[in-house]
């Protein structure tokens, strides 16, 4: 009996969908490149690796209330993307970006296409035209240029109905918005993936009212399903001590992961300074230790003073070579003001910590391998036995609770029966 040929079937399917093929050979949805966000801790939050960041073919949502640094972060990523050869298409619904702002961020305006708009329908048509035009070019075997699309912000786009109602003076609620946004993502998500175009968009949030308040994204559930990563930003003021805390010099951003397909969800903090921007190394202080990378709070002790210490105290010391080539010792002390840096051979002040001299590539690799990967990467550092124990305990608790509830119902039924019986008597 002749065997059916899967090869022939695949050829027939290829006529319908040119991009269909064995997953082993497919490059359609594979992440080929990562774009730096400008902060190593934020890279880890998004991708599980401090050297990665934004995937080159996924949708990323940056949500938060006004003033939480969404646009700042978006422009920061645009600059880093341009360093990797990307051309930026920036849809601006808030009128917040101009050439002066772009240059200030280090963005090349000649490789930054600015699309100011406020109409959801126009944006839908524009980005659909962009994706479909490039998909047709790809079908013809043409090489697609490196492109990143940004929308700032989704929450400010108005539907046609909303615009028409405003012109007519109607104040009826717009029930078409969520449907339009869901349609938008259905149309563009697969094409953006296949074209390896990262799509970043900011969005507004609002808090629900009720017993258990939650963070909600404006625009409905369509964007939630389409985005591979959703982070929500909140802020606290960063003040200048020299001015008695009266002048705000920046903001401290907390990033809460609402969804992530690349890394375990963990919340982080990073800071944005109004004049100095975003320091790439802030956040790495959470992972430094002498055993991890040779950086820790403490003091440098001379060999002479080390020899005077008790045997118990000597166990806490760590030998290393100082900047002059002498043998010295590190003594850990949590209350110490300075940090001791082994590869520099000296102690440094706190304001000298977040520099490329301290956090060298080698130091960052140590932190990435020893701390970041076990914490953020799926499948690493997982204690399955404890999870199974928890599941078993939950099942037992649940079963016990159900039995108790059934017993309570039986008792209540019996009480009702007895009460009705007495009334009949």
N, C-alpha and C positions, 0 to 999 in steps of 0.2 A: 504494500500500500504506500503510495507516495506521501511524503510528509509536507505539510503546509509550510510555505516559505514566509517567514517573518520579514525577510529582506524585501520581498515583493510588496508585502503589506506596508512596510515603512516607506517604500518608494511612492506608493499611492497616497499615503498620508502627507508625504512631503509636498505633493502637488497642492494640497489644501493649505498646509501651514509650512512655509519654507524653513522656519526656525525650529521645528520639532526634530529631535534626534535623541540618541542614547545619552543619559545623564552623564555617563563617564566621559563623553566627548563634548558635552554642551558647555558653552561659555555664557549662555544667556543670563543666568541669574547668579553666577559666581562673582564674588567681590574680588576685583583685580587690584584695587588701589584704595588706600585710606587717606583721608584729608585731615591734617592736623587742625585742632580747634584753637590752638594757641596756649593751651594749658594741659599739662600732662595728666593731672587728676581728672579733668573733664574727659580727656581721651579714654581713660580707664572706665569712667562711668558709662560712656557710650558704647565702647567696643570690647572692654575687658583687657585692654593692652594700652600702656601709656604711649606707645609709639604709633598707635593707629588713630582712631577718632571717628570721622564721618565716612561711611561706606560709599563707594562710587556709584551705586545703582539702587539706592533705597530712599524712601521718604522719611524725613526726620522732622518732628514737630517740637518747637521750642515754645512752651506756653508760659503764661504768667500774667500777673496784673501789670498795670502801667508803671513804668519806671524800674522794672526789675532787671534790665540789661539785655532784653531780647534782641533789639536792633544792634546794640554794641557787639553782642556775641556773633550775630549774623555777619556783620561787616568784618569782624575779626577772622571768621572762617573764610570769607571771600578773599581776603588778602592772602591767607595761607594757600587757598586753592589756586590763586593766580601764580604763586610760587611753583606750583606743580604743573603749570601749563594750561589751566582751565580758563575758558572765556565765560564771563558771568552774565546771565540774563536776570535782571533784578526788577521784579514787579513791586512797585512802591505805592501802597494805598494810603499812606499817612503823610506823604510829602516831607519825609524826614531826612532824605538823602540828597545831597548836592555835590558838586565837584570839590568844594572845599572840605566837606566831611570825608569824602572818599580819599582825597590826598592825605588828609590828617591820619587816616588809618593805614596809609601805605599802599593804597589800592591804585592800580594803573587805570585811569579813566578811559583810555583807548581800548581796553579789553573788558569794559564794564558797560553793558547795554542796559540803559535805564528806561523802564516802562511805567510811567505814572498813570494810575487808573483807579477807579472806584467801583466799577460795574462788574459784578460777578460773571455776567454773560460775556462781556468783552474778554475778561481773563480766560474764561473757559474756551472761547474761540481761538484766542491767541496761543495758548499753550497746546491746544489740540492741533493747531496748524503746525506748530513747532515740532511736536512729536511725530505726527503723521508724515510730514515732509521728510524728516530724517529717517523714518522707518522705510519709506519708499526708496530713499537713497541707499539704505543698507541692503535692501532686497536686490538692488542692482550691483551689489558688491563694492560700493564706494566706502572709503574709510571715513568714519564719523569723527569730527573734531571733539576735543574734550570740552564739555559744556557742564556748567552747574546752573540750576534754576533756583531762584529764591523768591519767596512771596512774603512781603512784610506789610500788612498782615492779613490772614484769612478772615479774621473777625471784622475787618473794616470794609469788606466787599459787600456791596448792596445788590439785591436781586432786582430784576426788571419790575416786578410787582411793587417792590418797596419804592422804587424811583417813581413809578407811575402814580402810586398812592400819594406820594409827597407832592407831586405836581397837581393832583386833583383835590388835594386837601383831605383825603380819606385817612382815617386813623385805625383802620382794620388791621388786625394782626397778620403778619406774613407767614403763611403755613407752607410756602414753597421752598424756603431757604435750605432746610436740611436735605430735602429731596434733590435740589440742584447740586449741592456739594457732594452728596453721595454719587450722583451721576458723573460729576467731574472726576472723582477718583477712580471710578470704574473705567472711564475712558483712558486715562493717562498712566495709571500705575504700571501696568504690564509693559507698555511701550518705554517708559522711563527706565525700567529694569533692563530691558533688552538693549537699549541704547547706552547703558552705563552712564546715565545722567543722574547725579544726586539732586534731590529736590528737598530744599529746606524751606520750611514755612513757620512763621510765628503765629500765635493765636492767643486770644484773650481768654481768661478763665473767670468763672464766677463760683461763689460758694453756695451750696444748697442749704436751705433752711430745714431744720428738723432736729430730731434727737441725736442723729449721727451725721454731722456736716461732712460733705465730700467735695473734692475738687472736680468741677465740671468744665469741659471745653465747649466754647460756643461753636455752633455749626452742626451739631448732631453727631451720630455715630459713624458716619462714612469715613471721616478722617481717622478715627480711632482704629478701625479695621485696616486701613490702607497704610498707615505709618508703621515702620519697623521699630522706631524708637520715639518715645514721647517723654520729654523731661519738663518738669514744671519748676519755674524759678520764683523764689521769694527773696526779699532783700532786708538788710539792716544797714543803717547808716555807718559809714566809716569816717571818723572825725579826727581832726588834727589836734594832737595834745598841746602843741605850742600855742594854740589859741583857746585854751580852756574848753576844748570840745565844742566850740560855738560854730566852727566852719566845717561843713561837710565836704570831705575831700574825695569821697568815693562811696561805693556800696559793697557790702559783703553779700554775695549771692549763695543761696542754698539751692541745690539742684536735687529735686526729688524725682526718681524714676517712676513713671506711671506705666510704662511698657518698654520692653527691650527684648529683641530677638537675638542679640549678640552677647549679652553679659548679664550676670545676676544683678537684680535690682538692689542697689545700695545708694544711699543719699550722701552727697558730698557738699563741701563749701569751697568757694573760690572768691577772690576779691578783684574788683575793678576799681582802679584809681583814675580819677578824672584827668589827671595830667600825665600819668605814667602808663596808663592802660592796664593790661592784664599780665601779671607776672606768670610765666609758664611753670615755675617751680613751686608756687604756693599750693599746698596740699600734700607735697611729698614729706613734710615734717611729720606726718602721721605714721610714716613707715620706717623712719630712720632709727637705727640702733647700732651699737658697736658690732654686734654679731652679724647684723644684716649687711651693713655697708661701711662700717668704720666711722660713723658719725653719731655723736650722742652728747647730751648735756653732761658736763663734768669739768674736771680740771686736769692740767698736765702736771705730773709729779716727777721730780728729778730722781735719778737712780739713788742718790744719797738719801733722800727722804723716804724712798721706797724701802730701803734696807732698814730704816728705823721703825717701820711699821710692824705691827704684830702679825703673827702668822695668819690669823683670821682675816685681817685687813688686806694682807698681801693677795689673798685669793680673789679679791674684787678688782685688783689692778690688772691692766693689760699692757704688755710691752709693745712699743713701736719706736720708730726712728723719727726724730724731729727734723725741722727744716734745715738744721745745721749738721745733720748726720749723727747726732748724739742719741744714745739709748735713753729713752724716757718711758714714762708709764701714764696710761689713762686711768683716772679714778672717776667712776660714775657718781654723779650727785644730782638728784632731781631738782634741788633748789638752786643749783648753779645758774648764773646768768649767761655764761658763755657756752658755746658748743666746741667740742674738740673734733677736729677733722683729721683722720689718720693719713689720708693721701697728701694732705697739705703739711702735715707734721706740726700742727699748731692749733691753738684755740682761736675762735673767732667770735665777734659780737653778733647778737641776734640779727641786726640789720645787714650783716654780711652773709647770711645763710642762703638766701634765695638767689644765687648767682650760678653762672655756668662753670665757674672755677670750683665750686663746691659740688654741684650736681653735674659731674662729667657724664659722658656717655656710659662709661664703665659703671659708675655708681647707679645711674638710672636702670641699667640692665640688671644689676643686683636686686634693686627694689622690685623691678618688674617680675623677675623670676621667683623671688623668695616670698614676696608679699602680695603683689597685684594679682598674679595668675591664680593662686589658691583662693583668693577672696572673690574674684570677679568672673573667672572663666567657668562655664558650665562643665560639670564632670570632674573638676579638679577640687581637691580638698573637701569632698563630700563624705560625711560619715553616714553611710547607708544604714548601718546597724541601729543607730540612734533614731533615724527617721522611721524605720520599721517598728521599733519599740513604741514610738509615739503614735503610729497608726494603729497598732494593736491596742494601746491604752485608750485611744479615742474610740475605737470600735467597742471595747468593753464598756467604757463610760456611756457611749451612745445606747448600747443594748440595755444596760442597767437602767438608764433614764427612761427608755421606752417601756420597760417592764414596770417601773414605778408609776409611769403615767397611766398604763393600762389598769394597774391595780387601783389607782385613784378614781379612774372612770367607773370601774366595777363597783367600788364603794359608793360613789355618787348615785349610780343607777339603783343600787340596793336601797339607799336612803329614800330616793324618790318613790320606789315601789312600796316601801313601808309606810310613807306618808300618805300615799294615795289609798292604801289599804285601810288606814285608820279613818280617813275621811269618809270612805264608803261605809265603815261600821257605824 
